[in-house]
């Protein structure tokens, strides 16, 4: 089987560098250049094969999560493996924290050109989601289980979109790292607006469960939808009804080339948001029907 057609890492970095230096050429704002340059440096540092933070001496095992050693790990070996070897190091941009190059890439894209006028799932949002998943793979060497794209339709202007992925690029072997995976999961959860969750008795340990994904152990905030949700479904706003989304499984990203047929590996791997994300969408008064996996498939060849 041939490999997906995706640019090698140096080409991806070249593209991002041109865009960071001159955002207006790519549909962004000139004023964003310094911040985009910082984001790009963080992406480079966290990427394989030898980004400065990815492969930092003393922070083994190497991985694509911004981290620092947890001093308690060495001071209190008796507490292992219930504590984590690492702490998260947060990079804050426009008021939100990031520690994964994949989520930073999603942020980077969102500051460039919005979706073309008249963009549809087939012409833009789904191909973009697949492209994002492939670029993310180039950054961290693993495919995320899920990728998500959300977009907000505006009355007069192009749709804003935001891409995200489920947790990927970490190494949380328990004997080596203790409960590091839990720390990452909690950090993602902690980005959610906790007041609205609290009012409904949802928490990190108690998230909405249902028949959709009975086996997955992903707590609230650990799905691909997290950052798209944080950026586009904010507050309780009438315009949240104009937010749409699509979720694409790993299998839809790994396919050798993009294929728009309904029987192809892309359309066969779109899916509804999980029960937790449905609840989050509901809390923000979004419209679940806007996230129906085949809502945008009209006209696709069989
Ligand atoms: Zn979910």
Boltz pocket constraint, residues with backbone or C-beta under 6 A from the ligand:
constraints:
  - pocket:
      binder: B
      contacts: [[A, 223], [A, 224], [A, 225], [A, 273], [A, 274], [A, 275], [A, 276], [A, 277], [A, 278]]
      max_distance: 6.0
